Amino acid sequence: MLIQQADTAGLVARKVANLQAVLRRKPLDRAAANALLPQLFTGIIVDDARDTKLVVLSWRQGGQNTLVYGVDSERPKRRL
């Protein structure tokens, strides 16, 4: 059981590293990124209907992470 967990952790770490590498490339290869996302996540929810915008990542191995982005107070003011 412990060996299987270690193998799974190593596999997940490699998949995360692969996704990070793809996301850092310029220009962004959207097809490559989109191909890797389902390997790591069962669902991704982008909630941009509120002042505080959220991305909820549901990991294939279980659990969730919530990322906050685009908080209005942190956005630079646009000059007209």
Order of alpha helices (4+ residues) and beta strands (2+ residues): alpha-alpha-beta-beta-beta
